[in-house]
């Protein structure tokens, strides 16, 4: 009976405690209280009112359903802009990968009777389609930046020290036109498509006359602004979230992708220069041969009669060590006839060449006296040194962050063992200390929970403590009843 009375009394006390603790019930006879607004939401609301969000046409942030979709102004700190930045960053990497594929469009056809330079039309169509998709994403990025508000640093906010959020479309457009608009437009122009499908075909015998140099200059010139866009985009993501990659492995993969893209570009450029050196040898001997014309070297205008009598193909055979022409670092590609292989084979062969020489700074290269080849090797050596050091440093930093707490715990455990040995503690005390350290590691995983809680607002701290401790409080009722009943039974 006493147990039942105590259980009833304790149940009433627990319900009263739950009301006070949760704030979910109100005392009888009083009007219901308004739900409490968390402190961090109050601060956000105060900031919005100070910024003028939702009060002025000029300073109004994007709200779902507020206006037509083509008139909406996006908040630069919103989830939509952050998601778009991540999506556009992936598309930028895809664009950096696609652009050098144009260097594989020229090809060489080797045969026993005649050799010539042609164009891989099938590859050109595929690369053009992929490149056009990335160009559309660049255009979409420009449109979004025209509709994204910015923070005016001249109008300081007293509460948080932040500038005023400007949402006037004219002011946004004017600021964008004065800052990054030119770079974004240059990056979005379809210049390689124009060169491949309009400029080069308009030039007579373009392949054999080395007008591929135009393609190289255009692609590399547009590659620089596209590469530049990655850095401010990464800065915006870091400013919003604190990190680019959420995990250490993602960060290591991010830096490895940058290194592989550099190898991809160098390998593709090496392949195109190999084709250029082969045609350069043919042109040199063609000028010295009577009856030879440059147009005969183009696969679109072959001359079988001339091919049966000419000797320029023998004089430019890279596999023959007795020829006078020095192919330099392009000799492996021409010896293996890589320009005549399928796209997959010549791509991975060139990628391996770029990765190998970028990692060893071009130390294995045998260079001729050709000026362009020498400058290319110097650039490769310097770039390889910088990128390899950057890759090793960043990957090491990301991988060390995985085991940093484990290493700290190991050092602390070693210091504790040395201290107990120095103080000559008995074996029993040492075991108790070891068990406590092991228990603390299993409970917290080396995280200082107090410092984390102290950095949070009061309402969040209260909710977290309630979540962690409410289960223990609920078990107090049954435990006390059990103890009292056991005590009564013994009495």
C-alpha positions as CSV (number, residue, x, y, z in Angstrom):
1,X,0.0,0.0,0.0
2,X,2.8,2.4,0.9
3,X,4.5,1.5,-2.4
4,X,1.3,2.4,-4.3
5,X,0.9,5.7,-2.4
6,X,4.5,6.6,-3.0
7,X,4.2,5.7,-6.7
8,X,1.2,7.9,-7.1
9,X,2.9,10.8,-5.3
10,X,6.0,10.4,-7.3
11,X,4.0,10.2,-10.6
12,X,2.4,13.5,-9.7
13,X,5.8,15.1,-8.9
14,X,7.3,13.7,-12.1
15,X,4.4,15.2,-14.2
16,X,4.9,18.6,-12.5
17,X,8.6,18.4,-13.1
18,X,8.0,17.5,-16.7
19,X,5.8,20.6,-17.1
20,X,8.5,22.9,-15.6
21,X,11.3,21.1,-17.5
22,X,9.7,20.9,-20.9
23,X,7.5,24.0,-20.8
24,X,4.8,22.1,-22.6
25,X,2.0,22.7,-20.2
26,X,0.6,25.8,-18.6
27,X,-0.8,26.3,-15.1
28,X,-4.6,26.0,-14.9
29,X,-6.6,29.2,-15.0
30,X,-4.1,31.1,-17.1
31,X,-4.2,31.8,-20.8
32,X,-2.0,29.5,-22.9
33,X,1.5,30.9,-23.3
34,X,3.0,31.6,-26.7
35,X,5.6,29.1,-27.7
36,X,9.1,30.3,-26.8
37,X,11.3,31.5,-29.6
38,X,14.8,30.1,-29.4
39,X,17.5,32.7,-28.8
40,X,19.3,32.1,-32.0
41,X,16.1,32.5,-34.0
42,X,15.5,35.8,-32.1
43,X,18.9,37.0,-33.2
44,X,18.2,36.0,-36.8
45,X,14.9,37.9,-36.7
46,X,16.6,40.9,-35.3
47,X,19.2,40.8,-38.0
48,X,16.6,40.5,-40.7
49,X,14.7,43.5,-39.3
50,X,17.9,45.5,-39.2
51,X,18.7,44.5,-42.7
52,X,15.3,45.5,-43.9
53,X,14.5,42.0,-45.2
54,X,10.8,41.8,-46.2
55,X,10.1,45.4,-45.5
56,X,11.4,47.3,-48.5
57,X,11.3,46.7,-52.2
58,X,14.9,47.7,-52.4
59,X,16.2,45.5,-49.6
60,X,14.1,42.4,-49.7
61,X,15.6,38.9,-49.8
62,X,14.2,36.0,-51.7
63,X,11.2,34.3,-50.1
64,X,9.6,31.3,-51.7
65,X,6.3,32.3,-53.5
66,X,6.9,36.0,-53.0
67,X,7.3,36.9,-56.6
68,X,7.5,35.4,-60.0
69,X,10.5,33.1,-60.5
70,X,12.2,35.4,-63.0
71,X,11.9,38.3,-60.6
72,X,13.2,36.7,-57.4
73,X,16.4,37.9,-55.7
74,X,18.4,35.2,-54.0
75,X,20.0,35.6,-50.6
76,X,23.8,34.9,-51.0
77,X,23.8,32.9,-47.7
78,X,20.7,30.8,-48.7
79,X,20.8,27.0,-49.1
80,X,19.9,27.4,-52.8
81,X,23.0,29.5,-53.6
82,X,25.2,27.2,-51.6
83,X,23.9,24.1,-53.4
84,X,24.3,25.9,-56.8
85,X,27.9,26.8,-55.9
86,X,28.7,23.1,-55.3
87,X,27.0,22.0,-58.5
88,X,28.7,24.7,-60.5
89,X,32.1,23.8,-59.0
90,X,31.6,20.2,-60.2
91,X,30.7,21.6,-63.7
92,X,33.8,23.7,-63.7
93,X,35.9,20.6,-63.1
94,X,34.0,18.9,-65.9
95,X,34.7,21.8,-68.2
96,X,38.4,21.7,-67.3
97,X,38.4,18.1,-68.3
98,X,36.5,18.5,-71.5
99,X,38.4,21.4,-73.1
100,X,41.7,19.6,-73.6
101,X,39.9,16.8,-75.4
102,X,39.9,19.0,-78.5
103,X,43.6,18.4,-78.7
104,X,42.9,14.8,-79.7
105,X,40.8,15.7,-82.7
106,X,43.7,15.9,-85.1
107,X,45.0,12.4,-86.1
108,X,47.5,10.8,-88.4
109,X,46.8,7.9,-90.7
110,X,49.9,5.7,-91.3
111,X,50.0,3.1,-94.1
112,X,52.7,1.5,-96.2
113,X,51.8,3.6,-99.3
114,X,50.7,7.0,-97.9
115,X,50.4,8.8,-94.6
116,X,48.3,11.9,-94.0
117,X,46.9,14.2,-91.4
118,X,43.1,14.2,-90.8
119,X,40.4,15.0,-88.3
120,X,38.5,12.7,-85.9
121,X,35.0,14.0,-86.7
122,X,33.2,11.5,-84.4
123,X,35.3,12.7,-81.4
124,X,34.8,16.4,-82.4
125,X,31.0,16.0,-82.4
126,X,31.0,14.3,-78.9
127,X,33.4,16.9,-77.4
128,X,31.3,19.7,-78.9
129,X,28.1,18.4,-77.4
130,X,29.7,18.0,-73.9
131,X,31.4,21.4,-74.2
132,X,28.0,23.0,-75.1
133,X,26.4,21.6,-72.0
134,X,29.1,23.1,-69.8
135,X,28.7,26.4,-71.6
136,X,25.0,26.5,-70.8
137,X,25.9,26.0,-67.1
138,X,28.3,29.0,-67.3
139,X,25.5,31.1,-68.9
140,X,23.1,29.9,-66.1
141,X,25.7,30.9,-63.5
142,X,25.8,34.4,-65.1
143,X,22.0,34.7,-64.9
144,X,22.0,33.6,-61.2
145,X,24.7,36.1,-60.3
146,X,22.5,38.9,-61.8
147,X,19.7,37.8,-59.4
148,X,21.9,37.3,-56.3
149,X,21.9,40.0,-53.6
150,X,25.2,41.3,-52.2
151,X,26.3,42.8,-48.9
152,X,27.1,46.5,-49.0
153,X,30.1,47.0,-46.7
154,X,29.6,50.7,-46.5
155,X,26.4,50.4,-44.5
156,X,27.6,48.8,-41.3
157,X,25.2,46.9,-39.0
158,X,25.6,47.8,-35.3
159,X,24.5,44.4,-34.0
160,X,26.7,42.1,-35.9
161,X,29.1,44.4,-37.7
162,X,27.7,43.2,-41.1
163,X,26.9,45.4,-44.1
164,X,23.4,46.0,-45.5
165,X,22.0,43.4,-47.9
166,X,21.3,45.1,-51.2
167,X,18.6,43.4,-53.3
168,X,17.9,46.1,-55.9
169,X,18.3,44.4,-59.3
170,X,19.9,47.5,-60.9
171,X,22.5,47.8,-58.1
172,X,23.2,44.1,-58.3
173,X,23.6,44.2,-62.1
174,X,25.8,47.3,-61.9
175,X,28.1,45.8,-59.3
176,X,28.4,42.5,-61.2
177,X,29.2,44.3,-64.5
178,X,32.0,46.2,-62.8
179,X,33.5,43.1,-61.1
180,X,33.4,39.5,-62.5
181,X,31.1,39.8,-65.5
182,X,33.9,40.1,-68.1
183,X,35.7,37.0,-66.8
184,X,32.4,35.0,-66.7
185,X,31.5,36.0,-70.3
186,X,35.0,35.0,-71.6
187,X,34.7,31.6,-69.8
188,X,31.2,31.0,-71.3
189,X,32.0,31.8,-74.9
190,X,31.9,28.8,-77.3
191,X,35.3,29.6,-78.9
192,X,36.6,26.1,-79.5
193,X,33.4,25.1,-81.2
194,X,33.7,28.1,-83.5
195,X,37.3,27.2,-84.3
196,X,36.7,23.5,-85.0
197,X,33.5,23.9,-87.1
198,X,33.9,27.3,-88.8
199,X,37.4,28.7,-88.7
200,X,39.6,25.7,-89.5
201,X,37.4,24.3,-92.3
202,X,37.3,27.8,-93.9
203,X,41.1,27.7,-94.2
204,X,42.3,25.7,-97.1
205,X,44.3,22.6,-96.2
206,X,44.1,23.6,-92.6
207,X,45.4,20.4,-91.0
208,X,48.6,20.2,-92.9
209,X,49.3,23.9,-92.6
210,X,49.5,23.6,-88.8
211,X,46.5,25.8,-88.1
212,X,45.9,23.6,-85.1
213,X,48.0,26.2,-83.4
214,X,45.0,28.5,-83.5
215,X,43.0,25.8,-81.6
216,X,45.8,25.5,-79.0
217,X,45.9,29.2,-78.4
218,X,42.1,29.6,-78.1
219,X,41.7,26.6,-75.7
220,X,44.6,27.6,-73.5
221,X,43.5,31.3,-73.5
222,X,40.0,30.4,-72.4
223,X,41.3,27.7,-70.0
224,X,42.8,30.4,-67.7
225,X,39.6,32.2,-66.9
226,X,37.8,28.9,-66.4
227,X,40.6,27.8,-64.0
228,X,40.4,31.2,-62.2
229,X,36.7,30.8,-61.6
230,X,37.3,27.8,-59.3
231,X,39.1,29.9,-56.7
232,X,36.5,32.5,-55.9
233,X,33.9,29.8,-56.1
234,X,35.8,27.7,-53.6
235,X,36.2,30.8,-51.4
236,X,32.4,31.4,-51.4
237,X,31.8,27.7,-50.3
238,X,34.4,28.0,-47.5
239,X,32.9,31.3,-46.3
240,X,29.5,29.7,-46.1
241,X,30.3,26.3,-44.7
242,X,33.9,26.6,-43.4
243,X,35.3,23.8,-45.6
244,X,35.1,22.7,-49.2
245,X,35.0,19.0,-48.4
246,X,33.0,17.6,-45.6
247,X,35.3,14.7,-44.8
248,X,39.1,14.3,-44.9
249,X,38.9,11.7,-47.8
250,X,36.9,14.2,-49.9
251,X,39.5,16.8,-49.3
252,X,42.3,14.5,-50.3
253,X,40.4,13.5,-53.4
254,X,39.7,17.2,-54.3
255,X,43.5,18.0,-54.4
256,X,44.2,14.7,-56.3
257,X,41.6,15.7,-58.9
258,X,43.4,19.0,-59.5
259,X,46.7,17.2,-60.0
260,X,45.1,14.7,-62.4
261,X,43.6,17.6,-64.4
262,X,47.0,19.2,-64.7
263,X,48.4,15.8,-66.0
264,X,45.5,15.5,-68.4
265,X,46.1,18.9,-69.9
266,X,49.9,18.4,-70.3
267,X,49.3,14.9,-71.8
268,X,46.8,16.3,-74.3
269,X,49.1,19.1,-75.3
270,X,52.0,16.7,-75.7
271,X,49.9,14.6,-78.1
272,X,48.9,17.6,-80.2
273,X,52.5,18.8,-80.4
274,X,53.5,15.3,-81.4
275,X,51.2,15.6,-84.4
276,X,52.6,19.0,-85.1
277,X,56.2,17.8,-85.1
278,X,55.4,14.9,-87.5
279,X,53.8,17.3,-90.0
280,X,56.7,19.7,-89.5
281,X,59.1,17.0,-90.7
282,X,56.8,16.3,-93.7
283,X,56.6,20.0,-94.6
284,X,60.4,20.4,-94.3
285,X,61.1,17.6,-96.8
286,X,58.1,18.5,-99.0
287,X,59.6,21.9,-99.7
288,X,62.9,20.3,-100.9
289,X,61.1,17.7,-103.1
290,X,60.1,18.5,-106.6
291,X,56.4,17.9,-107.3
292,X,55.3,17.9,-103.7
293,X,52.5,20.1,-102.5
294,X,51.4,20.7,-98.9
295,X,47.9,19.8,-99.7
296,X,48.9,16.2,-100.5
297,X,49.6,15.8,-96.7
298,X,45.9,16.3,-96.0
299,X,43.7,13.2,-95.8
300,X,40.9,15.1,-97.6
301,X,43.1,15.7,-100.7
302,X,45.4,12.7,-101.1
303,X,47.5,12.1,-104.3
304,X,48.2,8.4,-104.9
305,X,50.5,9.0,-107.8
306,X,52.7,11.3,-105.8
307,X,52.6,9.0,-102.8
308,X,54.1,6.1,-104.9
309,X,57.1,8.2,-105.8
310,X,57.8,10.4,-102.8
311,X,60.5,9.7,-100.1
312,X,59.4,12.1,-97.4
313,X,57.6,9.4,-95.4
314,X,60.8,7.4,-95.2
315,X,62.8,10.5,-94.2
316,X,60.3,11.2,-91.4
317,X,59.9,7.7,-90.1
318,X,60.4,8.1,-86.3
319,X,61.3,4.4,-85.9
320,X,64.4,4.9,-88.2
321,X,67.4,6.1,-86.2
322,X,69.3,7.2,-89.3
323,X,67.0,10.1,-90.2
324,X,68.2,13.7,-89.7
325,X,65.1,15.1,-88.1
326,X,65.2,15.2,-84.3
327,X,61.7,14.5,-82.8
328,X,63.0,15.1,-79.2
329,X,60.5,14.3,-76.4
330,X,57.8,13.4,-79.0
331,X,59.7,10.4,-80.3
332,X,57.9,7.8,-78.1
333,X,54.4,8.9,-79.3
334,X,55.5,8.8,-83.0
335,X,57.5,5.6,-82.6
336,X,54.4,3.9,-81.2
337,X,52.2,5.6,-83.8
338,X,49.9,6.9,-81.0
339,X,48.2,9.5,-83.3
340,X,46.8,6.6,-85.4
341,X,45.3,4.7,-82.4
342,X,41.8,4.9,-81.1
343,X,40.8,7.7,-78.8
344,X,40.9,5.6,-75.6
345,X,44.3,4.2,-76.3
346,X,45.9,7.5,-77.2
347,X,44.2,9.3,-74.3
348,X,45.4,7.0,-71.6
349,X,48.9,6.8,-73.2
350,X,49.1,10.6,-73.1
351,X,47.6,10.8,-69.6
352,X,50.3,8.4,-68.4
353,X,53.0,10.5,-70.0
354,X,51.7,13.7,-68.4
355,X,51.3,12.1,-65.0
356,X,54.8,10.5,-65.1
357,X,56.6,13.6,-66.2
358,X,54.7,15.9,-63.9
359,X,55.6,13.7,-60.9
360,X,59.3,13.4,-61.8
361,X,59.5,17.1,-63.0
362,X,60.4,16.0,-66.6
363,X,63.8,14.4,-65.6
364,X,63.3,11.5,-68.0
365,X,62.7,13.7,-71.1
366,X,65.2,13.8,-74.0
367,X,64.7,17.3,-75.5
368,X,65.8,18.5,-78.9
369,X,66.9,22.0,-79.8
370,X,63.4,23.0,-80.9
371,X,62.6,26.2,-79.0
372,X,58.9,25.4,-78.4
373,X,59.8,22.0,-77.1
374,X,62.4,23.4,-74.7
375,X,60.0,26.0,-73.3
376,X,57.4,23.4,-72.8
377,X,59.8,21.2,-70.8
378,X,60.8,24.1,-68.6
379,X,57.2,24.9,-67.9
380,X,56.4,21.3,-67.2
381,X,59.3,21.0,-64.7
382,X,58.3,24.1,-62.8
383,X,54.6,23.3,-62.7
384,X,55.4,19.7,-61.6
385,X,57.5,20.9,-58.7
386,X,54.8,23.3,-57.5
387,X,51.8,21.0,-58.0
388,X,53.5,17.9,-56.5
389,X,54.6,19.8,-53.4
390,X,51.0,21.3,-53.1
391,X,49.5,17.8,-53.5
392,X,51.7,16.1,-50.9
393,X,51.2,18.9,-48.4
394,X,47.4,19.1,-48.7
395,X,46.8,15.4,-48.8
396,X,49.0,14.9,-45.8
397,X,47.1,17.6,-43.9
398,X,43.7,16.0,-44.7
399,X,44.9,12.5,-43.8
400,X,46.5,13.6,-40.6
401,X,43.2,15.2,-39.5
402,X,41.6,11.7,-39.5
403,X,43.9,10.4,-36.8
404,X,44.7,13.6,-34.9
405,X,42.5,12.7,-31.9
406,X,43.8,9.1,-31.7
407,X,47.4,10.5,-31.7
408,X,46.5,13.0,-29.0
409,X,45.0,10.2,-26.9
410,X,48.0,8.0,-27.4
411,X,50.4,10.7,-26.3
412,X,48.3,11.5,-23.2
413,X,48.2,7.8,-22.3
414,X,52.0,7.6,-22.7
415,X,52.5,10.6,-20.5
416,X,50.1,9.1,-17.9
417,X,52.1,5.9,-17.9
418,X,55.4,7.7,-17.4
419,X,53.9,9.8,-14.6
420,X,52.6,6.7,-12.7
421,X,55.9,5.0,-13.1
422,X,57.7,8.1,-11.8
423,X,55.4,8.4,-8.8
424,X,55.7,4.6,-8.2
425,X,51.9,4.1,-8.0
426,X,50.9,0.6,-7.0
427,X,49.6,-1.8,-9.6
428,X,46.0,-1.5,-8.5
429,X,45.9,2.2,-8.8
430,X,47.5,2.1,-12.2
431,X,44.8,-0.3,-13.4
432,X,42.1,2.0,-12.2
433,X,43.7,5.0,-13.9
434,X,44.0,3.0,-17.2
435,X,40.3,1.9,-17.0
436,X,39.2,5.5,-16.4
437,X,41.2,6.8,-19.4
438,X,39.8,4.0,-21.6
439,X,36.3,4.7,-20.4
440,X,36.6,8.4,-21.1
441,X,37.9,7.7,-24.6
442,X,35.0,5.4,-25.3
443,X,32.5,7.9,-23.9
444,X,33.8,11.1,-25.7
445,X,36.2,9.9,-28.4
446,X,38.6,12.6,-27.3
447,X,36.1,15.5,-27.8
448,X,35.9,18.2,-25.2
449,X,32.1,18.3,-24.7
450,X,32.1,21.2,-22.2
451,X,33.8,23.6,-24.7
452,X,31.3,22.6,-27.4
453,X,28.3,23.2,-25.1
454,X,29.7,26.6,-23.9
455,X,29.9,27.9,-27.4
456,X,26.2,27.2,-28.0
457,X,23.3,29.5,-27.1
458,X,21.5,28.8,-23.8
459,X,18.3,27.4,-25.4
460,X,20.4,24.9,-27.5
461,X,22.4,23.9,-24.4
462,X,19.2,23.3,-22.5
463,X,17.7,21.1,-25.3
464,X,20.9,19.1,-25.6
465,X,21.1,18.5,-21.9
466,X,17.5,17.5,-21.8
467,X,18.0,15.0,-24.6
468,X,21.1,13.5,-22.9
469,X,19.7,13.4,-19.3
470,X,16.0,12.8,-19.7
471,X,16.3,9.1,-20.0
472,X,18.2,8.9,-16.7
473,X,15.6,11.1,-15.0
474,X,12.7,8.9,-16.2
475,X,14.4,5.9,-14.7
476,X,14.6,7.5,-11.2
477,X,10.9,6.8,-10.5
478,X,11.1,3.1,-10.9
479,X,14.4,2.8,-9.2
480,X,13.2,4.7,-6.0
481,X,10.0,2.6,-5.9
482,X,12.1,-0.5,-6.1
483,X,14.3,0.6,-3.3
484,X,11.4,1.6,-1.0
485,X,9.6,-1.6,-1.6
486,X,12.7,-3.6,-0.9
487,X,13.2,-1.6,2.3
488,X,9.6,-2.2,3.4
489,X,9.9,-5.9,2.7
490,X,13.0,-6.2,4.8
491,X,11.4,-4.2,7.7
